[in-house]
Amino acid sequence: MASQAQKDQATALALQALGWIVSTDDLSGVFLNASGASAEDLRENAEDPEFLGSVLDFLMMDDAWVIGFCDEVGCAYTQPGIMRQFLPGGDLPNWT
């Protein structure tokens, strides 16, 4: 079971990822289209742990996105995957 500190770290990283995604011009539209969310939905759901889990899921769909994000925020490339497991749905098996 994840500790509150781990959940808080995962939330913080996912919020950073959301900020990075929406500030990356060519990626923000892809995210909005893929998620079906509007800009208003992003604001309303920015603190929802399930939504933040989906943000990390989206980020991890492409290695170039992970590298760009991690280089920008200064974290290890494995960090999004590690933090994903502390948000709802992150404990499901990864078959890839």
N, C-alpha and C positions, 0 to 999 in steps of 0.2 A: 504494500500500500504506500502511496506517495505521501510524503510529509507536506505540511503546509508550505514550508520553505521551497520545496521542489515545485509545487503547484504555482507558487508566486514567481519563481524563476522562469517557469514555462510560459506563464502569462506575459511576463515582461518581454521575453524573447519574441513571442507571437505578436505582441503589439508593435515591436520594432519591425518585424517582418511585414506586418500590415502597412506600416508607414512607408517602408521601403518599396513595397509593391505599388502602392497608390502614387508614390512620387516618381516612379519609373514610367515614363510616358508610354513606351511600347508595351508595358506589362499591365498597367492599370486597366486598360480596356479588355485585355485577355481575361484578367481576373473577374471583372464585372460580368463579362459574357459567360464565363465558365460557371460562376456561382449563381448567376441570375439575380444578383444583388444590385441595388442602386446605391448611389453615393449616400443617400439618407440611411439605407440599411446598414452601411458600414459604420456610420456614426452610432446608430441605435444598438448595434450588436458588438461593438468593439470590446465590451467587457464580458461577453458571453463565452464561457470556456469551450462550449461545443463549436461555436463559430471560430474561435481562435485556433482550435484544433484543425479545422478545415483550412485555415490560412496556412498553417505549417504543412498540411497535406499538399496544398496547391504549390507552395514553394518547392517542395521536394520532388515535384514532378519532372524537374529539369535540373541537371547538374550545373548548368551555367547559371541558373537563378540562385542556386545554393551558394555557389562560389561568389557571385556578385554580392549577394546579401552578406555573407560571412566576411568577405574582404571589407565591405563597407562598415560593418559594426565591430570588426575585430574579434571574431570568435572562430573556434575550430569548425571545420566543415561538417563534422559529425554532430555538432551541437543541436541543430534543428531536429534531427532524428531522435536524439537523446531526450530533448525536452518534450517532443511530441508524446512520448509515453506517459507523461504526467498530466495530460489533458484528456477529457472524456473521449473514449474510443481509441486512445493511444495504446491500450494494452492488448489490442487485437493482434493476432499473428500477422506478420509481414511475409507474404509468399514470394516476394521477388528476390 
